Amino acid sequence: QDYVKKIWSGEHPRPSKEYPADCRDFLITLGVHTMPSVEQIGDVFVMGVTGLDMSIGLAGLVNGLHREGKDLSSLPLKEQPWIVDGNKNMRRPAELFDKTGKVERLLGEDPDLYTDKEIRFNLGQKLMKELGFKQLEDVTLEDILGRIKAAVKTGADVPFQVYEWMEQGLNKGWLNADELIGKLKGKNWVYTDDRMMFP
């Protein structure tokens, strides 16, 4: 499997190439595994995940084991950095957002916020949520301020969704008006029709 090669670089134990292709089912019947065990994946975490290929491979294998109903509770999937972000840094799942359309429209495309796209594809949205990747409801005021700051720095538009998020937060009570005013005081955050930012 490609996922296995990405982790063990072809050094994993496997049947000889001398066996013809039509022996595959027979070998599986004899007990030859088609993918690593949970214990073998655990050993990879002990060694440490050191790069993008390993992270991509682990994402694919973890998802495969999860689909098979294997018990993954022994793996430090939430505690240990093993997910590569868009800037090739190793992160824990809870440090990154699931890159849904709504999240991206609100927070932008900063690669530091999301995992590498191949890892995202390998994990799938359901497993990403179970692993603790942040969702739309986990967006904080600090995330929004980061979005505004990036727009001011680059001259990009601040999307309407940012102001809508603030309004909803104030109306529903999960955003404090005094805190919001304090955080925005003196900062350019009001985006005008002539593409200018003002305090």
Number of C-alpha atoms within 10 A of each C-alpha: 10 13 19 20 14 17 23 14 12 12 9 10 7 10 9 7 7 6 10 8 8 8 10 14 11 10 14 11 10 9 9 13 11 11 13 13 13 17 12 11 18 16 11 16 18 12 8 13 19 16 16 21 21 23 24 26 22 25 23 22 24 22 18 15 17 14 10 9 9 12 10 15 9 10 18 14 18 18 12 16 20 25 29 29 25 16 13 14 16 19 19 20 26 17 17 20 24 22 22 12 10 12 19 16 15 21 24 20 14 12 14 17 20 25 27 20 14 16 21 21 14 20 21 14 15 9 17 22 16 10 16 17 21 20 17 16 7 11 15 13 17 10 14 18 18 14 19 24 16 17 19 19 8 8 12 12 15 24 16 11 14 16 16 12 17 18 14 12 16 14 12 10 10 11 17 15 15 9 11 15 10 11 13 14 11 10 15 15 19 14 19 11 6 6 11 14 18 11 10
